[in-house]
Amino acid sequence: METKDAVLEAILKHIREREGSSFLPCEEAFKIAADLSVDMHTIGRTCNINKIKIGQCQLGCFK
């Protein structure tokens, strides 16, 4: 399985629904990146391509 497929599969396992859209909690994004040994840019790009928002940011950047 290609890395991008593994990343998307992992993200889809962790997405949640809020206000009619899908989002990935920031904490989960970091965990996926560490588990798959990919950088956060890959996680962010995969989310953008699939219209998945990152939420619950520990830094308050994404609400």
Backbone as a chain_set.jsonl record, in Angstrom:
{"seq": "METKDAVLEAILKHIREREGSSFLPCEEAFKIAADLSVDMHTIGRTCNINKIKIGQCQLGCFK", "coords": {"N": [[0.85, -1.175, 0.0], [0.548, 2.196, -0.816], [2.099, 5.065, 0.67], [0.488, 7.419, 0.737], [-2.07, 6.32, 0.534], [-2.188, 4.856, 2.899], [-2.032, 6.921, 4.742], [-4.416, 8.368, 4.222], [-6.285, 6.363, 4.824], [-5.797, 6.012, 7.585], [-6.486, 8.56, 8.516], [-9.208, 8.643, 7.86], [-10.181, 6.785, 9.666], [-10.123, 8.221, 11.98], [-11.597, 10.554, 11.715], [-14.144, 12.908, 12.577], [-17.535, 14.029, 12.795], [-18.812, 17.293, 12.563], [-20.977, 19.957, 12.71], [-21.942, 19.397, 10.13], [-19.68, 18.874, 8.611], [-16.588, 17.124, 7.987], [-13.98, 16.526, 10.338], [-10.654, 16.383, 11.646], [-9.273, 15.802, 14.703], [-6.61, 17.746, 16.001], [-4.708, 16.576, 17.721], [-4.965, 13.878, 17.034], [-4.051, 14.017, 14.412], [-1.299, 14.54, 14.762], [-0.614, 12.147, 16.031], [-1.139, 10.227, 14.041], [0.732, 11.021, 12.11], [3.131, 10.471, 13.486], [2.858, 7.688, 13.944], [2.882, 6.698, 11.322], [5.22, 7.63, 10.379], [5.404, 10.029, 8.851], [5.513, 13.456, 7.717], [3.895, 16.389, 9.127], [3.005, 18.006, 7.116], [2.239, 16.267, 5.086], [0.013, 15.071, 6.26], [-1.65, 17.334, 6.535], [-1.905, 18.121, 3.811], [-3.217, 15.873, 2.75], [-5.606, 15.999, 4.176], [-6.586, 18.479, 3.196], [-6.949, 17.91, 0.434], [-8.987, 16.05, 0.617], [-11.034, 17.449, 1.738], [-11.21, 17.627, 4.537], [-11.318, 19.044, 7.63], [-8.993, 20.318, 10.045], [-9.288, 20.222, 13.484], [-9.855, 21.262, 16.915], [-7.375, 22.213, 17.825], [-4.402, 22.16, 19.679], [-2.965, 24.469, 19.995], [-4.737, 26.419, 19.43], [-5.078, 27.292, 16.867], [-6.761, 26.186, 14.92], [-10.126, 25.937, 15.096]], "CA": [[0.0, 0.0, 0.0], [1.313, 3.428, -0.88], [2.039, 5.898, 1.87], [-0.667, 8.321, 0.719], [-3.259, 5.52, 0.823], [-2.147, 4.534, 4.326], [-2.341, 8.162, 5.465], [-5.849, 8.63, 4.08], [-7.002, 5.332, 5.577], [-5.666, 6.33, 9.012], [-7.278, 9.771, 8.778], [-10.627, 8.293, 7.804], [-10.522, 6.07, 10.9], [-10.129, 9.151, 13.1], [-12.375, 11.768, 11.497], [-15.403, 13.076, 13.305], [-18.46, 14.94, 12.135], [-19.212, 18.458, 13.351], [-21.648, 20.992, 11.923], [-22.113, 18.965, 8.75], [-18.433, 18.644, 7.875], [-15.659, 16.195, 8.627], [-12.773, 17.139, 10.873], [-9.682, 15.527, 12.304], [-8.672, 16.498, 15.843], [-5.18, 18.016, 15.837], [-3.953, 15.559, 18.471], [-4.975, 12.659, 16.223], [-3.195, 14.269, 13.25], [0.08, 14.327, 15.197], [-0.437, 10.723, 16.317], [-1.078, 9.531, 12.754], [2.027, 11.349, 11.509], [4.17, 9.726, 14.21], [2.664, 6.256, 13.712], [3.203, 6.354, 9.94], [6.514, 8.253, 10.067], [5.266, 11.05, 7.812], [5.493, 14.789, 8.309], [2.571, 16.984, 9.27], [2.621, 18.556, 5.814], [1.537, 15.176, 4.391], [-1.315, 14.963, 6.89], [-2.406, 18.525, 6.15], [-2.213, 18.063, 2.384], [-4.221, 14.826, 2.572], [-6.867, 16.553, 4.672], [-7.056, 19.501, 2.255], [-7.41, 17.259, -0.792], [-10.222, 15.307, 0.905], [-11.971, 18.385, 2.375], [-11.301, 17.308, 5.956], [-10.747, 20.14, 8.402], [-8.304, 19.972, 11.286], [-9.943, 20.946, 14.563], [-9.446, 21.055, 18.301], [-5.932, 22.439, 17.84], [-3.86, 22.424, 20.995], [-2.456, 25.834, 19.999], [-5.845, 27.332, 19.187], [-5.025, 27.77, 15.488], [-7.93, 25.675, 14.197], [-11.206, 25.718, 16.06]], "C": [[0.894, 1.236, 0.0], [1.121, 4.237, 0.393], [0.8, 6.771, 1.875], [-1.966, 7.566, 0.996], [-3.327, 5.179, 2.309], [-2.503, 5.759, 5.164], [-3.83, 8.44, 5.406], [-6.661, 7.614, 4.88], [-6.965, 5.623, 7.081], [-6.497, 7.556, 9.378], [-8.755, 9.431, 8.817], [-11.084, 7.534, 9.045], [-10.714, 7.028, 12.076], [-10.983, 10.4, 12.89], [-13.664, 11.73, 12.303], [-16.267, 14.049, 12.524], [-18.825, 16.068, 13.086], [-19.799, 19.475, 12.394], [-21.688, 20.648, 10.438], [-20.833, 18.78, 7.96], [-17.533, 17.704, 8.672], [-14.463, 16.95, 9.172], [-11.935, 16.096, 11.581], [-9.117, 16.305, 13.484], [-7.15, 16.603, 15.675], [-4.319, 16.954, 16.532], [-3.86, 14.256, 17.676], [-4.078, 12.821, 14.992], [-1.729, 14.029, 13.606], [0.361, 12.849, 15.45], [-0.305, 9.924, 15.019], [0.282, 9.773, 12.099], [3.149, 10.552, 12.171], [4.076, 8.23, 13.913], [3.105, 5.825, 12.312], [4.546, 6.937, 9.483], [6.438, 9.174, 8.853], [5.245, 12.412, 8.487], [4.069, 15.345, 8.346], [2.081, 17.609, 7.974], [1.83, 17.509, 5.023], [0.132, 15.005, 4.952], [-2.189, 16.13, 6.456], [-2.823, 18.502, 4.694], [-3.309, 17.027, 2.112], [-5.586, 15.304, 3.051], [-7.431, 17.581, 3.701], [-7.644, 18.873, 0.999], [-8.767, 16.597, -0.583], [-11.255, 16.126, 1.67], [-12.272, 18.012, 3.826], [-10.601, 18.424, 6.711], [-10.021, 19.599, 9.623], [-8.912, 20.835, 12.378], [-9.367, 20.591, 15.913], [-7.926, 21.188, 18.44], [-5.475, 22.79, 19.241], [-3.337, 23.86, 21.115], [-3.55, 26.871, 19.764], [-5.866, 27.876, 17.759], [-6.266, 27.373, 14.682], [-8.99, 25.341, 15.223], [-12.254, 24.799, 15.518]], "O": [[1.879, 1.301, 0.736], [0.116, 4.107, 1.091], [0.12, 6.868, 2.896], [-2.871, 8.112, 1.627], [-4.402, 5.21, 2.907], [-3.195, 5.645, 6.176], [-4.447, 8.72, 6.434], [-7.629, 7.983, 5.545], [-7.98, 5.496, 7.766], [-7.136, 7.587, 10.43], [-9.476, 9.881, 9.707], [-12.249, 7.627, 9.434], [-11.386, 6.692, 13.052], [-11.087, 11.227, 13.796], [-14.186, 10.671, 12.651], [-15.769, 14.802, 11.687], [-19.111, 15.839, 14.261], [-19.184, 19.814, 11.383], [-21.489, 21.518, 9.59], [-20.888, 18.551, 6.751], [-17.709, 17.522, 9.877], [-13.983, 17.899, 8.552], [-12.435, 15.073, 12.049], [-8.533, 17.371, 13.288], [-6.497, 15.648, 15.255], [-3.319, 16.497, 15.978], [-2.812, 13.61, 17.647], [-3.418, 11.868, 14.576], [-1.0, 13.392, 12.847], [1.44, 12.353, 15.125], [0.549, 9.044, 14.916], [0.908, 8.84, 11.594], [4.02, 10.018, 11.485], [5.089, 7.579, 13.66], [3.634, 4.728, 12.131], [4.95, 6.755, 8.335], [7.276, 9.118, 7.953], [4.99, 12.513, 9.687], [3.167, 14.834, 7.682], [0.875, 17.73, 7.758], [0.85, 17.849, 4.36], [-0.824, 14.816, 4.2], [-3.337, 15.936, 6.054], [-3.966, 18.826, 4.369], [-4.224, 17.282, 1.329], [-6.602, 15.045, 2.406], [-8.627, 17.562, 3.408], [-8.722, 19.267, 0.553], [-9.601, 16.581, -1.488], [-12.229, 15.582, 2.188], [-13.415, 18.07, 4.28], [-9.431, 18.716, 6.462], [-10.386, 18.557, 10.167], [-9.037, 22.049, 12.214], [-8.499, 19.726, 16.031], [-7.279, 20.371, 19.096], [-6.089, 23.618, 19.914], [-3.276, 24.406, 22.217], [-3.305, 28.071, 19.887], [-6.597, 28.824, 17.472], [-6.753, 28.149, 13.86], [-8.754, 24.538, 16.126], [-13.235, 24.508, 16.203]]}, "num_chains": 1, "name": "protein.A"}
